[in-house]
Amino acid sequence: MLAGTGAYFCGPTVVFVLLAIMAIATIVSVLCIPASAINYEVASGLEGVHREDREHPSGWRVLLTCRPLLIFAIASSCCIRLTRRCRRLSARSLRLPIATRAPR
């Protein structure tokens, strides 16, 4: 939203400047994490490897029980569908051939 608003008022170069600022902020924030705060065994998935009785979490179960991931998955799906719909509408308004899947 910030990039879109900036591009509307100041031009498309604002998007690239904003991208550079966000990349620098990301690098600085990662460098501010102390090494002692990182548990490398948990980060690499080694916690509980030796315990055979522990069940591995299902990908669907994790997605459905974690609300932020569920919202992200739904929003991503909606954005993809909206993008496809907009492409079709713009192709029709410009009278361009619409790309479809080839029949099998």
LINZILIN-V849710 format. One record per backbone hydrogen bond with DSSP energy under -0.5 kcal/mol. NH is the residue of the N-H (numbers start at 1). CO is the residue of the C=O. If there is no record, write none. Layout:
nh=NH co=CO
nh=NH co=CO
This chain:
nh=5 co=1
nh=6 co=2
nh=7 co=3
nh=8 co=4
nh=9 co=5
nh=10 co=6
nh=11 co=7
nh=14 co=11
nh=15 co=12
nh=16 co=12
nh=17 co=13
nh=18 co=14
nh=19 co=15
nh=20 co=16
nh=21 co=17
nh=22 co=18
nh=23 co=19
nh=24 co=20
nh=25 co=21
nh=26 co=22
nh=27 co=23
nh=28 co=24
nh=29 co=25
nh=30 co=26
nh=31 co=27
nh=32 co=28
nh=33 co=30
nh=34 co=32
nh=37 co=34
nh=38 co=35
nh=39 co=37
nh=40 co=38
nh=43 co=39
nh=44 co=40
nh=45 co=42
nh=46 co=41
nh=47 co=41
nh=49 co=46
nh=52 co=50
nh=62 co=58
nh=63 co=59
nh=64 co=60
nh=65 co=61
nh=66 co=62
nh=67 co=65
nh=70 co=66
nh=71 co=67
nh=72 co=68
nh=73 co=69
nh=74 co=70
nh=75 co=71
nh=76 co=72
nh=77 co=73
nh=78 co=74
nh=79 co=75
nh=80 co=76
nh=81 co=77
nh=82 co=78
nh=83 co=79
nh=84 co=80
nh=85 co=81
nh=86 co=82
nh=87 co=83
nh=88 co=84
nh=89 co=85
nh=90 co=86
nh=91 co=87
nh=92 co=88
nh=93 co=89
nh=94 co=90
nh=95 co=92
nh=96 co=91
